[in-house]
Amino acid sequence: MAGQLALELDAASLLGTTLVSTGHYGLARTSVARWLKSAALHSDEVALLADWLDRRTHATIVVAPHAWRTLLWPVWSDGRIAWQLVQRDSLDVQPCRAQHGLNELAAFQVREASSMAALKPLDDAASRLIYGRTLKMDMIGLLAIAAGALVRAQELATDYAAIRKQGGKIIAGHPAVQRMLGDIEIARHHADVALASLARPIDDIDAGAVAATRVSAHALLCDAANQVVQLHGGIGYMCEAGPEKIVRDQNMLKLQAGGTRAAHAFLAGWIGAFA
């Protein structure tokens, strides 16, 4: 996705580039949604967006491969969102403690160390279009990763239920286990339908629909991943078994790109509740 954004900005697409799509917390409540909708912002909303994307005052959590070399992130400039492509060695980068999930990646606190010009000046329309595309692609991508993780979790649950015996009986025949397997299938089906509904040109997809779809689908995915652990019993909590890792990854995925909790306020701004 970083490469696609670099193309849109007429910037060189570099290997080792990681992308940050949001500010230092959430989705800036209703303000970023209202800005995307071209609503007239109040002065306090403008101040909120400027603070949200203030890369010098606030550290940003970056989850990325250990060896990332450049960072592409949004900044607030002249009343709109612009983009910066910055080298790692020009940033203040502090490794974070191990994260809850996504063990294959590392986490860093990143702060702008010196003044850096925006990558490319954008007019209002282009700024909204490019940021909206980026946010939508990020949310859809995270949902797709989470759905794929549940596919693997469902395989683990189905295989285990078919061989594990309790009281001399295969547990797949137990009504409670069947209920768990059914819940897992419902979540997987819901995610498949959700992703299919978003399989269109990105500019034809409503950002509010993406946010709402992600919230509803990811809640089911997290619950289903927990069901997989429960179905395995005590062994499900062991690192060697696999399900507990998927739970941790699902919990981390829902925090990325502003997180699913912040999406509720974003949606309120998107539908004009604060116009």
NORDAHU-V760473 format. One record per residue. N is the residue number from 1. SS is DSSP state (h for helix, s for strand, l for the rest). OMEGA is omega in radians with two decimals (NA if undefined). NEAR is the number of other ideal C-beta (glycine too) atoms within 8 Angstrom. Layout:
# NORDAHU-V760473
N_SS_OMEGA_NEAR / N_SS_OMEGA_NEAR
This chain:
# NORDAHU-V760473
1_l_3.09_9 / 2_h_3.12_10 / 3_h_3.12_8 / 4_h_3.13_8 / 5_h_3.11_13 / 6_h_3.10_14 / 7_h_3.14_9 / 8_h_-3.12_8 / 9_l_-3.09_11 / 10_l_3.12_5 / 11_l_3.11_9 / 12_l_3.07_4 / 13_l_-3.02_8 / 14_l_2.99_9 / 15_l_3.13_4 / 16_l_3.12_9 / 17_s_3.06_15 / 18_s_-3.03_12 / 19_s_2.96_12 / 20_s_-3.05_10 / 21_l_-3.06_10 / 22_l_3.12_11 / 23_l_-2.98_13 / 24_l_3.01_9 / 25_l_2.96_6 / 26_l_-3.14_11 / 27_l_3.07_12 / 28_l_3.12_12 / 29_l_-3.11_11 / 30_l_-2.90_13 / 31_h_-3.09_13 / 32_h_3.08_13 / 33_h_3.14_15 / 34_h_3.08_14 / 35_h_3.11_13 / 36_h_3.14_11 / 37_l_3.14_9 / 38_l_3.08_6 / 39_l_3.07_9 / 40_l_-3.06_3 / 41_l_3.02_10 / 42_l_-3.10_6 / 43_h_-3.14_6 / 44_h_3.10_6 / 45_h_3.08_12 / 46_h_3.11_10 / 47_h_3.12_8 / 48_h_-3.14_11 / 49_h_3.10_15 / 50_h_3.11_9 / 51_h_-3.13_10 / 52_h_-3.10_14 / 53_l_3.08_12 / 54_l_-3.02_11 / 55_l_-3.14_12 / 56_l_-3.10_8 / 57_l_-3.04_5 / 58_l_3.03_10 / 59_l_3.09_9 / 60_s_3.08_12 / 61_s_3.12_10 / 62_s_3.06_12 / 63_s_-2.98_10 / 64_s_3.00_9 / 65_l_-3.09_8 / 66_l_-2.95_6 / 67_l_-3.14_5 / 68_l_-3.06_12 / 69_l_3.13_9 / 70_s_-3.07_12 / 71_s_3.08_15 / 72_s_-3.09_14 / 73_s_3.14_12 / 74_s_3.05_14 / 75_s_3.11_11 / 76_s_-3.07_12 / 77_s_3.09_8 / 78_l_3.05_4 / 79_l_3.12_6 / 80_s_3.12_11 / 81_s_3.01_13 / 82_s_-3.08_15 / 83_s_3.06_15 / 84_s_2.98_14 / 85_s_-2.99_12 / 86_s_3.11_11 / 87_s_-3.13_7 / 88_h_-3.07_10 / 89_h_3.07_4 / 90_h_-3.14_8 / 91_s_2.97_12 / 92_s_-3.05_8 / 93_s_3.12_8 / 94_s_3.08_8 / 95_s_3.10_7 / 96_l_3.01_10 / 97_l_-3.12_4 / 98_l_-3.11_5 / 99_l_-3.12_11 / 100_l_-3.13_5 / 101_l_-3.12_12 / 102_l_-3.05_10 / 103_l_-3.12_8 / 104_l_-3.11_3 / 105_l_3.07_10 / 106_s_3.12_9 / 107_s_-3.10_12 / 108_s_2.90_11 / 109_s_-3.04_12 / 110_s_3.13_13 / 111_s_3.07_11 / 112_s_-3.08_10 / 113_l_-3.14_7 / 114_l_-3.10_5 / 115_l_3.14_5 / 116_l_-3.14_7 / 117_l_3.08_5 / 118_l_-3.11_9 / 119_l_-3.08_10 / 120_l_3.08_9 / 121_l_-3.13_5 / 122_l_3.03_11 / 123_l_-3.04_7 / 124_h_-3.08_9 / 125_h_-3.13_6 / 126_h_3.14_8 / 127_h_3.12_12 / 128_h_-3.10_13 / 129_h_-3.07_9 / 130_h_3.12_13 / 131_h_3.11_11 / 132_h_3.10_10 / 133_h_-3.09_11 / 134_h_-3.13_13 / 135_h_3.13_14 / 136_h_-3.14_12 / 137_h_3.13_11 / 138_h_-3.12_13 / 139_h_3.12_12 / 140_h_3.13_13 / 141_h_3.12_9 / 142_h_3.11_13 / 143_h_3.13_16 / 144_h_3.10_9 / 145_h_3.14_9 / 146_h_3.12_16 / 147_h_3.10_15 / 148_h_3.10_8 / 149_h_3.14_14 / 150_h_3.07_17 / 151_h_3.11_9 / 152_h_3.12_10 / 153_h_3.12_15 / 154_h_3.09_13 / 155_h_3.13_8 / 156_h_-3.10_14 / 157_h_-3.12_16 / 158_h_-3.14_9 / 159_h_-3.10_8 / 160_h_-3.13_10 / 161_h_-3.10_13 / 162_h_-3.10_8 / 163_h_-3.07_7 / 164_l_3.11_9 / 165_s_3.01_8 / 166_s_-3.07_7 / 167_l_3.12_4 / 168_l_-3.08_4 / 169_s_3.06_8 / 170_s_-3.02_9 / 171_h_3.10_11 / 172_h_3.11_9 / 173_h_-3.12_7 / 174_l_-3.11_9 / 175_h_-3.13_5 / 176_h_3.11_6 / 177_h_3.10_12 / 178_h_3.09_10 / 179_h_3.10_8 / 180_h_3.13_13 / 181_h_3.10_13 / 182_h_3.11_8 / 183_h_3.12_11 / 184_h_3.12_15 / 185_h_3.11_9 / 186_h_3.14_10 / 187_h_3.13_14 / 188_h_3.12_13 / 189_h_3.14_8 / 190_h_3.14_11 / 191_h_3.11_15 / 192_h_3.13_9 / 193_h_-3.14_8 / 194_h_-3.14_14 / 195_h_3.10_12 / 196_h_3.14_7 / 197_h_-3.11_8 / 198_l_-3.11_12 / 199_l_3.14_5 / 200_l_3.04_6 / 201_l_-2.97_5 / 202_h_-3.13_8 / 203_h_3.11_6 / 204_h_-3.08_5 / 205_l_3.13_12 / 206_l_-3.11_5 / 207_h_3.09_12 / 208_h_3.10_11 / 209_h_3.11_10 / 210_h_-3.11_14 / 211_h_3.14_13 / 212_h_3.13_10 / 213_h_-3.14_12 / 214_h_-3.13_15 / 215_h_-3.07_11 / 216_h_-3.11_10 / 217_h_-3.06_15 / 218_h_3.07_14 / 219_h_3.10_9 / 220_h_3.14_12 / 221_h_3.12_15 / 222_h_3.13_12 / 223_h_-3.14_10 / 224_h_3.11_16 / 225_h_3.06_15 / 226_h_3.09_9 / 227_h_3.12_12 / 228_h_3.10_18 / 229_h_-3.12_12 / 230_h_-3.14_9 / 231_h_3.13_14 / 232_h_-3.09_13 / 233_h_-3.08_7 / 234_h_-3.11_6 / 235_h_-3.14_7 / 236_h_3.14_13 / 237_h_-3.12_7 / 238_l_-3.10_8 / 239_l_-3.06_5 / 240_l_-3.03_4 / 241_l_3.12_11 / 242_l_-3.06_9 / 243_h_-3.09_14 / 244_h_3.09_12 / 245_h_3.13_10 / 246_h_3.07_15 / 247_h_-3.12_14 / 248_h_3.11_12 / 249_h_3.12_12 / 250_h_3.14_16 / 251_h_3.12_11 / 252_h_-3.12_13 / 253_h_-3.11_14 / 254_l_3.12_12 / 255_l_-3.08_7 / 256_l_3.11_10 / 257_l_3.11_9 / 258_l_3.09_11 / 259_h_-3.10_11 / 260_h_3.10_10 / 261_h_-3.13_6 / 262_h_-3.09_12 / 263_h_-3.13_14 / 264_h_3.10_8 / 265_h_3.08_11 / 266_h_-3.12_16 / 267_h_3.09_12 / 268_h_3.08_11 / 269_h_-3.10_17 / 270_h_-3.11_13 / 271_l_3.06_7 / 272_l_-3.13_8 / 273_l_-3.10_7 / 274_l_-3.13_7 / 275_l_NA_5
